[in-house]
Amino acid sequence: MRLGELVVDVTPLREDPAYRLVFAAQTVTVLTTALTNVAINVHVYQITGSSVQVGLVGLAFGAALLVGLLAGGVLADRGERRRIIVGSRVIVAAMLFALALNASIPSPMLWFVYVAAVIVGAVAGVGGSALMAAIPSTVRPEHLAAAGALLTLASQFGAMLGPSVAGLIASGPGVAACFAIDALGYLVGVALFRKLPALRPEGVDEEKEHPLRSIAEGWKFVRSNEIVRGLLIIDLWAMIFAMPYALFPQMAAEVFGGGPEAVGLLHTAPAVGAFIGGLFSGWVNTFRHSGRALIAAVLLWGLAITAFGLSGHLWLGLAFLVVAGAADTTSEILRRALLQHHTPDRLQGRVSSLWLAQATSGPAVGGTEAGLAARYLGPAMGIVAGGLVCVAGVVLVALTMPGLRRANLRGEACSQTSPA
């Protein structure tokens, strides 16, 4: 395999003008959103001095985001997706400016932070579902994997760079500056998204069915399509049973004998691996057996997490987390591409919203499971047990879902209606 086939494929940026706009907008947004992700926690703690309040604000945002994602899936399959994306970003930008103003006054209002978290979560969820549903319309079918890899690479770059920049800004100009910069980033995205052509879903009936029926149709398609169903199930095994992030503070203190610096390194290592995995993802476009590659990537994640639990030394644990991060981003690229490739356009919004909702809620469930396992087994053995359960689950999926094993990105993109 030549180096040019290994490094991330930038063909969508060269040949798909609409995708260039999406990529530029998302690159700006992920960098500026990282500022708010850090600043909101700092801001709430400054107001209250309570970590519980920090967690509750995050819970309010997460719950609203989940509702917004599901509602956005229905809207994205009914209306013009570009208009939904632009409208949602205008609202989010306005709320971020309002947060900046609230943070600038002598006595910031905590109740307003809660209100803003709910509004931003719900609206961002609606826009997120519409954006994911729209991406297949901005690239050629053969470029789907490369398009997903580029977006993942931008996201991981933001995850590595954004928090450090946010810390510097929050400790200097203050958290209000973080909110204001993020708002400007969203407005830049609005300007770019407005240049896109109209993005209407294909095959939509003029008569609108009830929203609950519409969501049920999405679920029915997922149940009837072994590839899409397998993509969601295999991800659940990884997120619920092999998600060690909640145990990083305890691992740092009790196993590695470190403090906050070690916790920071443990969080950074998977992001570094994910960035490397995204950078060298060009092979996903040429590899024939996409389903098998996905299964192998999730299997590698489970094995790397198991090895992390057994490592015993910080440097060795960090190495295994880098491997886990690379495996995770590879599986994400393949899952996203296979999901979009095998879902009809008229169902993209609803199926994408289910995937995004799972990706949003799954880690929270996984963190709870990890905490319970650590309580009875200790942090290291809790991680090992979860990793082994993940491996067993992936093997079970691979054996019972031959459609997922045979899945690839070389066939015709799915454009037909969902099976009855």
N, C-alpha and C positions, 0 to 999 in steps of 0.2 A: 504494500500500500504506500503510495507516494505521500509526502508531507502535505501537499495541497489537498489530498483527500482526507487527511486527518484533522487539520485545523478547521475551526468553525467555518461553515460555508456562508459566504456573504452574498451569494447570488440573488436572494430576494431584495437586498439593498440596491443591487445594480440594475435589476430587470423589472422590479415591481414598484412603480412610483407611489401607489397608494400605501404600500407597506412601508416605504421610506418615511412617510408622514407619521404613521402609527409608531414606528420604532423611535423616531426623534421625540415624539410626544411622550412616550413611555419612559425613555431614558431620562428626560428632564424630570418627569414626575417621580420616578423611583428614588432619584437623588434627593429631591426636596421633601418627599414624604418621610424619608428616613429622619429628617430633622424633627418633624412633628412627632414621630413615634417615640423619640427620646424626650423631646421637650414637654410633651403632655404629662409624662410620668414625673419629671422634675417639677413642673408647675403645680401639679396636685399635691405633691409632697411639701413644696414650699408653702402652700396655703394651709394644709392640714397637719403636717408632721406625722401623717398616718399612712403606713403601707397598705392598710386595709382599704382606705379610700382610693389609693392608686389602683388596687385590684378591682374595686367596684366600678370605677370609671372604665377600666378595660373590659369588664364584664358587660357593662351597658353598651359599649361600642360593639363588642362581639355579637351580642344578641341582636342588635339592630342590623348589623351587617348580614347576619344569617337570614333575617326576614327580607332584607333588601335584595339579596342574591336570588332568593326564590321568586320574589315578585318581579325582579328584573328579567329573569328567564322567560316569564310569560310575556312581558312587555316587548322583549327583544324579538320574539317570534310573531308579534302582531303589528308592530310599528316600524318606522324608519329608524334604523339603529344609529346612524350618525347623529340624528337629532337627540336621541336619548343620551348618547355619550356626551355631547356638547352641553346639553341642559344640565346633566348631573354634575359636570365639572364646574359650571358657573355657580351652582348652588354651593358646592364644596368650597370653592374659592371665597365666596361671600362669608361663609361660616368661619373660615380660617382667618380672614381679616377681622371678623368680630372677636375671635379668640385673642388675636394680637392686641386689639383695643382693650379687652377685658384684662389681659395680663399687664397692660401698661398703667392701669389706674392704681392708686395707693392700696386699695383693699379689693383685690380681685374676687369675683363672686363664684363660689364653688358650684352653686346650682346651675349657673350658665354653662360651666364646663360640662356638666352632665347633659344638659339639653343639647349642646353642640356635639357631644360624642354620639348621642342617639341620632341626631339629624345627619351628621356626616357619615355614620356607619350605614344607615339605611340608604342614603342617596348614593354613596360610593358602591354599595352592593348592587344597586340597580344599574349603575354605569359599568361596573365590572363585568356583569353578565352580558350586557350588550356588546362590550368591547371584545370579549372572548368569542362571542357568536359571530362578530363581524370579521374577525381576522381571516378566516378561510376565503372570504370574498375579496381580500386585498392581495392575495398571492395565487400563483398557479398551484394546482394540486400537488405537483411534484416538489414544490418548495415548502410544504407545510412543516416538515421536520426542521429544516434550516431556519424557518421563520421563528418557530418556537425556541430553538436553541439560541438565537440572537436575543430574544426577549428575556430568556432565562439568564443569559450572560449579563445583560444590562441590570437585571434585578439583583444578581449576586454582587456585581460591582457596587451597586448602591448599598447593599447590606454590609459590605466591607468598609466603604469609605464614609457613608452617611453618618453613622453613630459617632465617629471620632470628630467629624466636623460639627455635629450637633452639640457635642460636649464643649467644644471651644466657643461656639457662638453663645450657648446658654450661660457659660461662665463669664463671657465678655459682655456683648450688647444685651443679652438676656433672652428668655424664652419667647418674648413677644417678637423678636427678630426672626426666630425660627418659624413661627406661625406665618409671619408676613412673607418670608421667602418662599415657603411652601405654597401660599396663595398665589404668588406670582408665577410659580412653576405650573400650577393648574391653569392659569390664564394663558401661558405660553402653549400648553396643550390644547386649549380651546381654539386658539388661533390656527394651530396646525390641523386639528380635526375638522375644522370648518372647510378646509380645502379638499376634503375627501368628496368623492361622488356620493350620491344617495345610495344607502345600503339597505335596501328592502329585502326581507326574507322571501325566498321562493316558495311557490305553491301554497300560499296562505289563502284560505277561504274568506270571502267578503263577510260572511256572517260569523261574528265572533262568538265562540263558545264560552261557557262560564269559566272563570279563572281556575277553579278547583278541578274542573274537567280537563282543562288545558294542562295543569300540572300532572294529573293522573295519566294523560296521554304520554307525557315524557317518561314517567315511571314505567308505563307499559312497554315502551320501546326499549328501555334499559333491560327490563326483565326478558324480553324476547330476543335480544341481540347478545349472543354469548361473548363477543369480543368486548363490547362496551361494558357489559356486566362484569366481565373478568377484570377489566381495567380498574373498576371501582373497588372490587373485592380485594384484589391483590394489594392495593394501596392501603386498605384498612388494616391488613395484617401488619404492615410496616408502621403505620401511624399509631395504632393502639398498643401494640406490644413491644415495639423497639424504638421508643421516642424518649431518649435519656435526658433531655435538656433540663427538666425539672430537678434532676438529681445532681446537676453540675456543682452547685455550692457544697452539697454534702460530700460528693466525691473529692472535691478539692481539699476539703478540711480533713476528712477521715481517712482517705486512701492515699492521696498525694501529698498531704501535709502542707498545703499551700493556703493562700488567702484570696482576696478579691482579684489579685493579678492572675492567679491560676484560673479562676472562674472566667475571667475575660478571655484567656487563651483557649479555654475549652469551647467557648462560644465562637471564637474566631476560626478555629481549625476547620469545622465543617464548611464554613463560608469560603475559606480558601480552597478546599477540595472541590466545592461546587463550582467555583470560578474556573478552576483548572479543567474540570469535567466539561463545562460549557465551551471553553476555549478549544478543546480538542474533541469536538463533537461532529466534525465533518463526515465521519464514517457512517453516521446514522442514515445518511441519504443514499449510500451505496450498498449497505448491508441488506441482503435479501430477507433475512428472517427477523423482522422487527419484533414480533411477539416473543420469540425465544430470547432475543437480546434484552427485552424488558424484564422477562422472568429472571434472567441472569443478573441484571442490575439490582433488582429488589432482593434477590438471594444474597448478593454481595453486601448490600446494606445490612441485612440481618447478621451475616457472619462478621462484618467489621464491628458492629455494635457489640456483639458477643465478645470479640477479641478485646474491645475497649474495656469491658467489664473485667476481663481477666488480666489486663496489662500490668497493673500494680505500680507502674512508673509513669510520671507525667509525660515525659518525652515520647514514650511508646504509646500512651493513650492518645496523645495529640496526632501521632502518625496514623493510627487507626481511624480517628475521626476525620482526617483529611480524605482517607480512602472512602469512608462512609459518605462524606459530602459529595465526592465525585460520582459515586454510585447513585446517590439520590437525584442529582441534577440530570444524570443520564436517563434514569427512569422517568423523571418529570417530562423531559423532552419527548421521549417516546410515547408516554401516556397521552400527552396533549395532542401530538400529531395523529396518533391512532384514533383517539376520540373524535377529533374533528374530521378525519378522513372517512370514518365509518358512520357518521351521523348525518342524516339529511339536513339540508339547509334550513328547512322550515321548523326543525326541532333543535337547531344549534343552541338557541337561547336557553331552552329548558334543560337540555342535557348538560350544557356548560354550567348552568347554575347549580345543578346537583353536584357536579364535580367540585366546583368552587366552595359550595357549602360544606362538603365533606372535608376539603382541604382546610377550611376554617375551623371546624369543630373537632376534627379528628385529633390534632395535636393536644387540645385541651383535655380530651378524654384520655389520651396516651399519657399525659403528664400525671393525671390522677391515678391511673393504673400503676405507673412507675413509682409514685409515692407510696401506694399501698404495698407493692412488692418490696420496696426498700424497708418498710416498717417491719416486715416479718422475716426478710432474708438478708437485710443489710443492703447498702447501695450497690456494691459491686455485684453480688450474686443476684440481686433484683434485676440489674441490667442484663446479666448473663442469661437468666431465665427468660426474660422478655425477648432477647435476641434469638434464643433457640425456638421459642414458640413462633416467632416470625418466620424463621427458616422452615419450620414444619408446615406452617400455613401456606407459604409460597409453593412448597413441593406439592401440597394437596391441591392447590389451584391448578398447577401445571399438569397434574395427572388427570384431573376431572374436567378440564376445559380445553379440549383439543383445538377448538376454534381460536382461542387466544394464542396457543402455541403456533398455529399456522398463520396468524395475522401478519400482514405486511402493508407497506405503503405504496406498492407498485401497481396494484390493481386500480380499477376505475374508482374515483371518489364517489361516495354514497350520495345519490341525489334523489333516490326514490322515496316514497312515503314509507312510514314505519309499518312493519308487519301488523296484521290484524291479530 
